[in-house]
Amino acid sequence: MRRFILAFLSLVCLASFVACNDYETYGEKKDKERAAIRRFIADSAIVVIDEAQFHAQGNSTDVSKKEFVYLNNSGVYMQIVSKGCGTPLQDGENATLLVRFVEIGIMDSTALYNDTSPYDPDYMTIQRSGSSFSGTFTKGTWYSAYGGGTRTASVPEGLLAPFTYINVGRPRSAEDRIAKVRLIVPHSKGHYYATQYVYPYYYEISFQRQIDL
C-alpha cells in the first residue's frame, strides 16, 4: 500500500511539473502574438510606414504598395483603402453606421464576416468627444457572435482607430465611395476574447451612415 501511495504521489508530482511547463505566461503569449503579426505582415508582403510618412502623404496609405501605417499609441496597423464620402464625425456628434466586415484570427485563421449579403450589415452607434471615439454594436453578426452584452457589444478601441482619418457619409453619386479600411489589431485593442486569449486579428471593414445629414 505504501509503495502504491508513493507511486501515485510521484505521478501527481510529474503531472504537476508537466502542467507547469505547459503553462504560458502573459509575456510568453505576447511574444507569440508579436511573432504571429510579424509572420502575417511578411507573408502578406505588407509595407509598414511610420506616422510621420503617413502624415506627409496626407494621412493616406498607398494601397498599390500594400502600405499600412503603424499607429504608435495603439499598436494597430492600418491601411486606408478609401477615406469615404461625406465628412468626418464631428466633436460631440452621435451617428448610426452600417458596418460590413471580415475578421480573421491571425494565429488560428478563424473567420467571422457579414460581407456576403448587401442586406445584412451590422449596426454601430458611435460618438465623438474631442479626439476620442466610443461605440457600440447594436445589431448584426458582431452583436450576435460576441454576446450583445455591455462588455462584448462595445466597439474595440482598435476598430475605432480609423475614425480620426475617415469620412462617414452615404454615396450620392456613382463616383462616391464609402469608407473602407484594413486593420491588424493586437489583443490589447481588440474585443473581449482577443484580450482574454492574447489573440491578434486582421480586419477589412467598411463604414457608412445609416442616414446622411
Backbone hydrogen bonds, N-H to C=O, Kabsch-Sander energy under -0.5 kcal/mol:
donor,donor_aa,acceptor,acceptor_aa,energy
5,I,1,M,-2.5
6,L,2,R,-2.6
7,A,3,R,-2.4
8,F,4,F,-2.7
9,L,5,I,-2.7
10,S,6,L,-2.2
11,L,7,A,-2.1
12,V,8,F,-2.3
13,C,9,L,-2.5
14,L,10,S,-2.4
15,A,11,L,-2.8
16,S,12,V,-2.4
17,F,13,C,-2.3
18,V,14,L,-2.5
19,A,15,A,-2.6
20,C,16,S,-2.4
21,N,17,F,-2.2
22,D,18,V,-2.3
23,Y,19,A,-1.3
29,K,25,T,-2.2
30,K,26,Y,-2.3
31,D,27,G,-1.9
32,K,28,E,-2.1
33,E,29,K,-2.3
34,R,30,K,-2.7
35,A,31,D,-2.3
36,A,32,K,-2.3
37,I,33,E,-2.4
38,R,34,R,-2.4
39,R,35,A,-2.3
40,F,36,A,-2.3
41,I,37,I,-2.5
42,A,38,R,-2.4
43,D,39,R,-3.3
44,S,40,F,-1.8
45,A,42,A,-1.2
46,I,41,I,-2.3
47,V,66,K,-2.4
48,V,46,I,-0.6
49,I,68,F,-2.7
54,F,50,D,-2.1
55,H,51,E,-2.8
56,A,52,A,-2.1
57,Q,53,Q,-1.5
58,G,55,H,-1.8
59,N,54,F,-1.6
60,S,54,F,-1.1
63,V,61,T,-0.9
65,K,62,D,-0.8
66,K,63,V,-1.5
67,E,62,D,-2.3
68,F,47,V,-2.4
69,V,78,M,-3.1
70,Y,49,I,-2.3
71,L,69,V,-0.6
71,L,76,V,-3.0
72,N,70,Y,-0.8
74,S,71,L,-0.7
75,G,71,L,-2.9
76,V,71,L,-0.5
77,Y,184,I,-2.1
78,M,69,V,-2.5
79,Q,182,R,-2.9
81,V,79,Q,-0.9
81,V,180,K,-1.6
82,S,180,K,-2.2
85,C,177,R,-1.7
92,G,128,R,-2.1
93,E,90,Q,-2.2
95,A,126,I,-2.2
97,L,95,A,-0.5
97,L,124,M,-3.4
98,L,208,Q,-3.4
99,V,97,L,-0.5
99,V,122,D,-2.8
100,R,206,S,-1.6
102,V,204,E,-1.9
103,E,112,L,-3.4
104,I,202,Y,-2.7
105,G,110,T,-3.0
106,I,104,I,-0.5
106,I,200,P,-1.8
107,M,200,P,-0.6
109,S,105,G,-2.7
112,L,103,E,-2.4
114,N,101,F,-2.1
115,D,101,F,-0.5
120,D,117,S,-1.0
122,D,99,V,-3.0
123,Y,139,K,-2.6
124,M,97,L,-2.4
125,T,136,T,-2.6
126,I,95,A,-2.7
127,Q,134,S,-2.8
128,R,93,E,-1.8
129,S,132,S,-2.8
132,S,129,S,-2.0
134,S,127,Q,-2.0
136,T,125,T,-2.2
137,F,153,A,-3.4
138,T,123,Y,-2.6
139,K,123,Y,-1.0
144,S,140,G,-2.4
145,A,141,T,-2.9
146,Y,142,W,-2.5
147,G,144,S,-0.8
153,A,149,G,-2.5
155,V,135,G,-2.5
158,G,189,K,-2.8
159,L,156,P,-0.9
160,L,156,P,-0.8
160,L,157,E,-0.8
161,A,157,E,-0.8
163,F,160,L,-1.4
164,T,161,A,-0.9
165,Y,162,P,-2.6
166,I,162,P,-0.9
167,N,83,K,-3.3
168,V,87,T,-2.7
169,G,85,C,-0.6
176,D,173,S,-0.8
179,A,207,F,-1.2
180,K,82,S,-2.3
181,V,205,I,-2.8
182,R,79,Q,-2.6
183,L,203,Y,-2.3
184,I,77,Y,-2.3
185,V,183,L,-0.5
185,V,201,Y,-3.1
189,K,186,P,-1.7
190,G,187,H,-1.6
195,T,191,H,-2.3
196,Q,192,Y,-2.3
197,Y,193,Y,-2.1
198,V,194,A,-1.1
199,Y,194,A,-1.9
201,Y,185,V,-2.2
202,Y,104,I,-2.8
203,Y,183,L,-2.8
204,E,102,V,-1.8
205,I,181,V,-2.7
206,S,100,R,-2.5
207,F,179,A,-2.2
208,Q,98,L,-1.3
209,R,169,G,-1.3
210,Q,96,T,-2.8
